[in-house]
Amino acid sequence: MKNTLIAVMSACFVMLVASCQGGSQEKAVSTPSVNNGNAVIETIMTRRSIRKYKPQKVGRDTVETIVRCGIYAPNAMNKQEWEIRVVDNKADISRLTEIYKRYNEKAAKDPSMVTMFRNAWTVVFVAKTGGSDINVGLLGENMALAAWSMGVGSCFLGGPIEFLTRTEEVRPFIDKLELPEDAELVYCLALGYPDESPEAKPRDADKIRFIE
Ligand SMILES: Cc1cc2nc3c(=O)[nH]c(=O)nc-3n(C[C@H](O)[C@H](O)[C@H](O)COP(=O)(O)O)c2cc1C
């Protein structure tokens, strides 16, 4: 009798928690449970954008693996219309952050902002040299998933690219990347060991339909 009561109370508690989470959040948390121990699905479903990193640097060997996974992404006609630059030196990242703070009052007043790249000290800059953005998008997702599978967090960043490409003061840094004339920076990927464990952002499963 006591066991039955405990079971009923537990079920009520689970239902209460589920109802508090709301529809889309419920979908987001229920999906990962279908992975059946599949490591790839586990990596995809548990990856989160990380915006707070431990001071420990990601080793060059690990970064090398991550970017190599990137260039093995499918891409149109295997033209590989991309350029990748890894920046992991403190001097450049600190200097860019200083400049960014001078242009951005809110960032300057934010004591939690360690670097302008969501606090990461390793940043992969990705440029396209033609073709569709899909190519560099797939390259990026390969990198983010490879990173996560090795315990490295990441965050795609479009904001810093906007700033870097329109601010004359950072021109020496852009020149240092030695990108070809036709290259267009699309995004950067912050990398580092996570110092936070964010919940999954809700996803709307109603966007998916099977057509009979
Ligand atoms: C093209 C692109 C640009 C993004 N730019 C930024 C950015 O500038 N700053 C930021 O904090 N996150 C940025 N993000 C991360 C998204 O906010 C994040 O992927 C989204 O909220 C879903 O969360 P999740 O990655 O944890 O699943 C960007 C993501 C993509 C794909």
The ligand as a MOL file (V3000), in Angstrom:
LIG
                    3D

  0  0  0     0  0            999 V3000
M  V30 BEGIN CTAB
M  V30 COUNTS 31 33 0 0 0
M  V30 BEGIN ATOM
M  V30 1 C 24.8630 31.8820 -37.8470 0
M  V30 2 C 24.8130 31.9610 -36.3330 0
M  V30 3 C 25.1620 33.1360 -35.6920 0
M  V30 4 C 25.1400 33.2120 -34.3050 0
M  V30 5 N 25.5680 34.3660 -33.7030 0
M  V30 6 C 25.6120 34.4270 -32.3570 0
M  V30 7 C 26.1430 35.5880 -31.7040 0
M  V30 8 O 26.5730 36.5600 -32.3540 0
M  V30 9 N 26.1720 35.5960 -30.3570 0
M  V30 10 C 25.7410 34.5310 -29.6080 0
M  V30 11 O 25.8110 34.5940 -28.3810 0
M  V30 12 N 25.2350 33.4100 -30.1940 0
M  V30 13 C 25.1670 33.3280 -31.5350 0
M  V30 14 N 24.6890 32.1850 -32.1530 0
M  V30 15 C 24.2690 31.0220 -31.3330 0
M  V30 16 C 22.7360 30.8870 -31.2920 0
M  V30 17 O 22.2100 31.8990 -30.4660 0
M  V30 18 C 22.3680 29.4670 -30.7290 0
M  V30 19 O 22.8600 28.4930 -31.6130 0
M  V30 20 C 20.8490 29.3040 -30.5900 0
M  V30 21 O 20.3250 30.1660 -29.6150 0
M  V30 22 C 20.4460 27.8700 -30.1990 0
M  V30 23 O 21.0630 27.4740 -29.0060 0
M  V30 24 P 22.0020 26.1800 -28.9400 0
M  V30 25 O 23.1490 26.3870 -29.9230 0
M  V30 26 O 22.4920 26.0880 -27.5230 0
M  V30 27 O 21.1830 24.9940 -29.3350 0
M  V30 28 C 24.7200 32.0900 -33.5460 0
M  V30 29 C 24.3490 30.9020 -34.1930 0
M  V30 30 C 24.4080 30.8270 -35.5670 0
M  V30 31 C 24.0570 29.5180 -36.2400 0
M  V30 END ATOM
M  V30 BEGIN BOND
M  V30 1 1 1 2
M  V30 2 1 2 3
M  V30 3 2 2 30
M  V30 4 2 3 4
M  V30 5 1 4 5
M  V30 6 1 4 28
M  V30 7 2 5 6
M  V30 8 1 6 7
M  V30 9 1 6 13
M  V30 10 2 7 8
M  V30 11 1 7 9
M  V30 12 1 9 10
M  V30 13 2 10 11
M  V30 14 1 10 12
M  V30 15 2 12 13
M  V30 16 1 13 14
M  V30 17 1 14 15
M  V30 18 1 14 28
M  V30 19 1 15 16
M  V30 20 1 16 17
M  V30 21 1 16 18
M  V30 22 1 18 19
M  V30 23 1 18 20
M  V30 24 1 20 21
M  V30 25 1 20 22
M  V30 26 1 22 23
M  V30 27 1 23 24
M  V30 28 2 24 25
M  V30 29 1 24 26
M  V30 30 1 24 27
M  V30 31 2 28 29
M  V30 32 1 29 30
M  V30 33 1 30 31
M  V30 END BOND
M  V30 END CTAB
M  END
